């Protein structure tokens, strides 16, 4: 069965990510476009640097050509934000990006980007699922070489130019030039290397790089810029005396930061710092948007600045929609993705990294120093998280207990309210929270908690685990 999660369709290579299933997804998208009268514009197809990504992109292109669509094909791997930007600027109906983003190397998948460069909404992916899993699906294809020869497949010329120019026009390049930062960049073997390198070199940063070569195994770790995965970057930043370490995930839409001291700067801290900087230093007034598993420190900062903080379910489509609705300055999530007002309607780590470099330069302070000042002003917000991998046969039991019986642990502090909008989120009277939800991209039960101490946050997660006998 083809099933889309919060980040598109993802599957294990060789089990469900196969040529036949890729073509089923392509055929279903073709059928959906025809149903909605959207056959008048080209479809752009891109891919990251994972195993089979380029080949799968060609399988998709072959299906679209057979069904009469004009295909714009990227001649090299590219980050997902580039495709979003292209759809937005060229007023296309959709793009398909072959990627599994930050998932382990055994996975690959397809992200569907729709009009205005947005993540496909739930109702769209549900319809495509139904078409892909139906019995009347048309998966005809023509060989890629035939599509090239007859002109139905055309290569996108200079696909990065407009994307990079837009980012460079939005940042304070002079502030960065004046500071002259030394940066160590870890591309994590992903497809975001070129974009960020061009930006950093254009604003005269001194940049050294690690892990830029293509590696189907991503060096043996998942290409997610987490504290666990950036140990080598942290050590090399300290040893080399760099001002910053920057890392991007596999398809260039998530960001990780290492301070000059080697300290990992969590995604929640990045969001808080950037919102404060954009609001107070650049004068971008307005609210902020976060998902339900992201720090409530954003709420405290927004409240102090006379603004609102809006909470939405997990999935960046909800964040981008809310940004538009309330004209928010910034929206982001604790997994490292963010975007700002006036840019694309999705995560973009190249722009986020550029803004972060601008912030450090303009404020003339390290991230650790900036965060320490904000903590002194707004209080301590400590996040803890944990994932539990479960066998497929256990999911119905867990679902019944958590979301039908709505069982809750006996917590050690008073509960203010409970939300089941997306998983289970418990809000405590002291301002902390704990979330328990199924991952939308992997077979995991995810826990996330926040409190004024790490110990309190971990205790809330442990209470859930004890109840579920995990």
C-alpha positions in Angstrom: 0.0 0.0 0.0 1.2 3.5 -0.9 0.8 5.7 2.2 1.8 9.3 2.7 3.0 10.7 6.0 3.8 14.2 7.1 6.8 14.4 4.8 5.5 12.6 1.7 5.7 8.9 0.8 8.7 7.1 2.3 9.5 3.4 2.2 12.4 0.9 2.7 14.5 0.4 -0.4 13.9 -3.0 -2.0 10.8 -3.7 0.1 8.3 -1.0 -0.8 10.5 1.6 -2.5 10.7 -0.2 -5.9 10.4 0.8 -9.5 6.8 -0.5 -9.7 5.7 1.5 -6.7 7.5 4.7 -7.8 5.6 4.4 -11.0 2.4 3.9 -9.1 3.0 7.1 -7.3 3.8 8.8 -10.6 0.6 7.5 -12.2 -1.5 8.5 -9.3 -0.1 12.1 -9.4 -0.8 12.2 -13.2 -4.4 11.0 -12.6 -4.9 13.6 -9.8 -3.6 16.4 -12.1 -6.0 15.3 -14.9 -8.9 15.1 -12.4 -8.3 18.7 -11.5 -7.6 20.1 -15.0 -4.0 20.8 -14.3 -2.3 19.5 -17.4 -1.4 22.8 -19.0 1.9 23.3 -17.3 5.1 21.3 -16.9 5.9 19.1 -13.9 9.3 19.6 -12.4 11.1 16.5 -11.1 14.2 16.5 -8.8 16.1 14.2 -6.6 18.6 14.2 -3.7 21.8 12.1 -3.3 20.3 8.9 -1.9 20.7 5.5 -3.4 18.3 5.2 -6.4 17.2 8.8 -6.2 18.3 9.8 -9.7 17.0 6.5 -11.2 13.6 6.9 -9.4 13.3 10.5 -10.7 13.8 9.1 -14.2 11.1 6.4 -13.6 8.7 9.2 -12.6 9.6 11.2 -15.7 8.9 8.2 -17.9 5.4 7.9 -16.5 4.6 11.6 -17.0 5.9 11.6 -20.5 3.7 8.6 -21.4 0.7 10.5 -20.2 1.3 13.6 -22.2 3.0 15.9 -19.6 5.9 18.1 -20.2 8.7 17.3 -17.7 11.3 19.7 -16.4 14.1 17.5 -15.1 17.0 18.7 -12.9 20.3 17.6 -14.3 21.9 17.3 -10.8 20.8 16.6 -7.3 19.2 19.5 -5.6 17.7 20.5 -2.2 13.9 20.3 -1.7 13.6 24.1 -1.1 14.9 24.7 -4.6 11.9 22.8 -6.1 9.5 24.7 -3.8 11.0 28.0 -5.0 10.8 27.0 -8.6 7.1 26.0 -8.4 6.3 29.3 -6.7 8.2 31.5 -9.1 7.2 29.7 -12.3 3.6 29.3 -11.2 3.7 25.5 -11.7 1.0 23.1 -10.5 3.4 20.6 -8.9 6.8 19.2 -8.4 8.1 15.8 -7.3 11.3 15.4 -5.3 12.8 12.0 -4.8 14.0 12.0 -1.2 13.6 10.5 2.2 14.9 13.7 3.8 16.5 12.9 7.2 15.5 9.2 7.3 18.2 6.4 7.6 19.9 5.3 4.4 17.7 2.3 3.9 14.7 4.6 3.1 13.8 6.6 0.0 10.6 8.4 -0.9 8.8 11.1 -2.8 7.8 14.5 -1.7 4.9 16.1 -3.6 5.0 19.9 -3.8 1.9 21.7 -5.1 0.9 25.2 -6.2 2.7 28.1 -4.6 5.5 25.8 -3.7 3.7 24.2 -0.7 3.7 20.8 0.8 0.7 18.8 -0.5 -2.2 19.1 1.9 -3.7 16.0 3.5 -6.8 15.9 1.3 -4.5 15.8 -1.8 -2.2 13.1 -0.5 -5.3 11.0 0.6 -6.7 11.2 -2.9 -3.3 10.3 -4.4 -3.1 7.3 -2.0 -6.6 6.2 -3.2 -5.5 6.4 -6.8 -2.2 4.7 -6.3 -3.8 1.8 -4.4 -6.7 1.5 -6.9 -7.2 -1.1 -9.6 -7.6 1.2 -12.6 -4.3 3.1 -12.3 -2.4 3.9 -15.5 1.3 3.4 -15.1 2.4 3.4 -18.7 5.9 4.7 -19.4 8.2 5.5 -22.2 12.0 5.2 -22.0 13.7 8.2 -20.7 15.9 8.5 -23.8 12.8 8.7 -25.9 11.4 11.5 -23.8 14.7 13.4 -24.2 14.7 12.8 -27.9 11.1 14.0 -28.5 11.4 17.0 -26.2 8.9 15.9 -23.6 11.8 15.9 -21.1 13.7 19.1 -20.9 16.5 20.0 -18.5 16.2 23.0 -16.2 18.9 25.6 -17.1 20.7 27.2 -14.2 18.1 26.1 -11.6 19.9 27.6 -8.6 20.2 31.2 -9.9 16.9 32.7 -8.9 16.8 30.7 -5.7 20.2 31.9 -4.5 19.6 35.5 -5.7 16.4 35.7 -3.7 18.1 34.6 -0.5 21.1 36.9 -1.0 18.7 39.8 -1.6 17.0 39.2 1.8 20.0 39.0 4.1 22.3 41.7 5.4 25.4 40.7 3.5 27.4 43.8 4.6 27.0 42.8 8.3 28.4 39.4 7.5 31.3 40.7 5.5 32.2 43.1 8.3 32.4 40.2 10.8 34.3 37.8 8.7 33.3 34.5 10.3 35.2 31.3 10.0 32.7 28.4 9.4 33.0 24.7 9.2 30.2 23.2 7.1 29.0 19.6 7.3 26.8 18.8 4.4 26.1 15.3 5.8 26.6 13.9 2.3 23.3 15.7 1.3 22.0 17.7 -1.6 22.2 21.1 0.1 25.9 21.6 -0.3 26.1 23.9 -3.4 23.4 26.4 -2.3 24.8 27.1 1.1 28.4 27.2 -0.1 27.6 29.8 -2.8 25.7 32.0 -0.2 28.5 31.8 2.4 31.3 32.5 -0.1 29.3 35.4 -1.7 29.2 37.2 1.7 32.9 36.5 2.3 32.8 33.9 5.0 35.8 31.6 5.3 34.4 28.1 4.8 35.8 24.7 5.2 33.7 21.6 4.5 33.4 18.0 5.6 31.3 15.1 4.3 30.5 16.7 0.9 31.0 13.6 -1.2 28.0 11.4 -2.1 27.7 8.4 0.2 24.7 6.1 0.0 25.1 5.2 3.6 25.6 8.8 4.9 28.7 7.8 6.8 26.7 5.2 8.7 24.3 7.6 10.4 21.0 9.1 9.5 21.5 12.5 7.7 19.7 14.4 10.4 21.6 17.3 12.1 21.1 16.3 15.7 23.3 16.5 18.7 24.1 12.8 18.4 25.1 13.0 14.7 27.2 16.1 14.9 29.8 14.9 17.3 32.6 15.0 14.7 31.6 18.5 13.6 31.6 19.7 17.2 35.1 18.4 17.8 36.5 19.8 14.6 34.9 23.3 15.3 36.8 23.4 18.6 40.0 22.0 17.3 40.0 24.3 14.3 39.0 27.5 16.2 35.9 28.1 14.0 33.3 30.6 14.9 30.4 28.3 13.9 29.7 24.8 12.6 26.7 24.4 10.3 25.1 21.2 9.2 22.2 20.4 6.8 20.1 17.3 6.5 19.9 15.0 3.4 17.6 17.2 1.3 18.6 20.6 2.6 15.6 21.6 4.6 16.7 21.1 8.2 19.5 22.9 10.0 22.0 22.1 12.8 24.4 24.6 14.5 27.5 24.1 16.6 28.8 27.0 18.7 32.5 27.9 18.8 32.8 26.1 22.1 31.5 22.9 20.5 28.1 23.2 22.1 25.2 21.9 20.0 22.6 24.6 19.5 19.2 22.9 19.5 16.6 23.6 16.9 14.3 25.1 19.5 17.1 27.6 20.5 17.6 28.5 16.8 13.9 29.4 16.5 13.9 31.5 19.6 17.1 33.4 18.7 16.0 34.0 15.1 12.5 35.2 16.1 14.0 37.6 18.7 16.6 38.8 16.2 14.1 39.3 13.3 11.6 41.1 15.6 14.0 43.3 17.6 16.9 43.9 15.3 15.4 43.8 11.8 12.1 45.3 12.8 10.0 42.4 11.4 6.9 42.8 13.6 4.3 40.0 13.9 3.5 36.7 15.6 5.4 33.4 15.4 4.1 29.9 14.6 5.4 26.6 16.0 4.2 23.0 16.0 2.9 21.2 19.1 6.3 19.6 19.9 8.3 22.8 19.8 9.4 24.9 22.8 7.0 27.1 24.6 9.8 29.6 25.1 8.6 31.1 21.8 5.3 31.8 23.6 7.1 33.6 26.4 9.2 35.7 23.9 6.2 36.6 21.8 4.2 37.6 24.8 7.0 39.8 26.1 7.2 41.5 22.7 3.4 42.0 22.5 2.9 39.3 19.9 1.1 36.0 19.8 2.5 32.5 19.3 0.3 30.0 17.4 0.4 26.2 17.8 -0.3 23.8 15.0 -0.1 20.0 14.4 3.2 18.4 13.3 3.8 18.7 9.6 5.2 21.8 7.9 2.1 22.3 5.8 0.3 23.4 8.9 3.1 25.9 9.8 3.2 27.5 6.3 -0.6 27.8 6.2 -0.7 29.5 9.6 2.1 31.9 8.6 0.0 33.1 5.7 -3.2 33.3 7.9 -1.7 35.4 10.6 1.2 37.1 8.7 3.7 35.6 11.1 7.4 36.6 11.1 8.7 33.0 11.4 7.4 29.5 11.7 9.3 26.4 12.7 9.6 23.0 14.4 11.8 21.3 16.9 13.2 19.0 14.3 15.2 21.8 12.6 13.0 23.2 9.9 11.9 26.8 9.6 10.9 29.5 7.2 10.2 33.2 7.4 7.6 35.6 6.0 8.0 36.4 2.4 10.1 33.4 1.4 8.9 29.9 0.3 6.1 28.1 1.9 8.3 25.3 3.3 11.5 24.6 5.2 14.7 26.1 3.8 17.9 25.4 5.7 20.1 27.5 3.3 18.1 30.7 4.0 17.8 29.7 7.7 21.6 29.3 7.9 22.2 32.6 6.2 19.9 34.4 8.6 21.7 32.7 11.5 25.1 33.8 10.2 23.7 37.3 9.8 22.3 37.3 13.4 25.7 36.2 14.9 27.5 38.9 12.8 25.1 41.7 13.5 24.7 41.0 17.2 28.5 40.4 17.5 27.9 37.5 19.9 28.2 33.8 19.9 25.0 31.7 19.8 25.7 30.5 23.3 26.0 34.1 24.6 22.8 35.2 22.8 20.9 32.2 24.2 22.2 32.8 27.7 20.9 36.4 27.6 17.5 35.2 26.4 17.3 32.6 29.1 18.1 35.1 31.8 15.3 37.3 30.5 12.6 34.8 29.6 13.4 31.8 31.8 14.7 28.2 31.4 12.9 25.9 29.1 14.5 22.4 29.0 13.4 20.0 26.2 13.8 16.2 26.4 12.8 13.7 23.7 12.8 10.0 23.1 11.7 7.6 20.4 10.4 4.0 20.7 10.5 1.6 17.8 7.6 -0.9 17.9 6.7 -4.0 15.9 3.8 -3.4 13.5 1.5 -5.7 15.4 1.8 -3.6 18.5 0.5 -0.4 17.0 -3.3 -1.3 17.3 -2.8 -2.0 21.0 -0.9 1.3 21.6 -3.5 3.2 19.5 -6.4 1.8 21.5 -4.8 2.6 24.9 -3.6 6.1 24.0 -6.2 7.5 21.7 -9.4 5.4 22.3 -9.2 4.8 26.0 -7.2 8.0 26.4 -5.2 6.6 29.3 -2.8 9.0 31.0 0.0 8.3 33.5 -0.1 9.6 37.1 2.1 12.6 36.7 4.0 14.3 39.5 2.6 17.8 38.7 -0.9 19.1 38.0 -2.4 18.9 34.5 -4.0 21.9 33.0 -5.5 20.3 29.9 -5.0 17.5 27.4 -5.2 17.8 23.6 -5.7 15.0 21.1 -5.5 17.2 18.0 -2.3 15.4 16.9 -1.3 12.5 19.1 -1.6 13.3 22.9 -0.3 16.5 24.4 -0.5 17.1 28.1 -0.2 20.7 29.2 0.9 21.2 32.9 -0.1 24.0 35.2 3.5 25.1 35.5 3.8 25.8 31.7 5.5 22.5 30.8 4.2 19.9 28.5 4.7 16.3 27.3 3.7 14.9 23.8 3.2 11.3 22.8 2.5 10.7 19.1 3.2 8.3 16.3 5.8 9.4 13.8 4.5 10.3 10.3 7.7 9.2 8.6 9.0 6.1 10.5 7.5 3.3 12.6 8.3 5.1 15.8 6.4 6.3 18.9 7.8 9.8 19.6 7.9 11.5 23.0 8.8 15.1 23.6 8.6 17.0 26.9 9.5 20.5 28.3 9.9 21.8 31.8 12.1 24.2 33.7 14.6 21.4 34.3 15.7 18.5 32.2 14.9 16.1 35.1 11.2 17.2 35.1 11.0 16.8 31.4 12.5 13.3 31.4 10.2 12.3 34.3 7.1 13.1 32.2 8.4 10.9 29.3 9.2 8.1 31.7 5.7 8.3 33.2 4.3 7.6 29.7 6.8 4.8 29.1 6.0 3.2 32.4 2.3 3.2 31.6 2.8 1.7 28.2 5.4 -0.8 29.5 8.0 0.3 27.0 
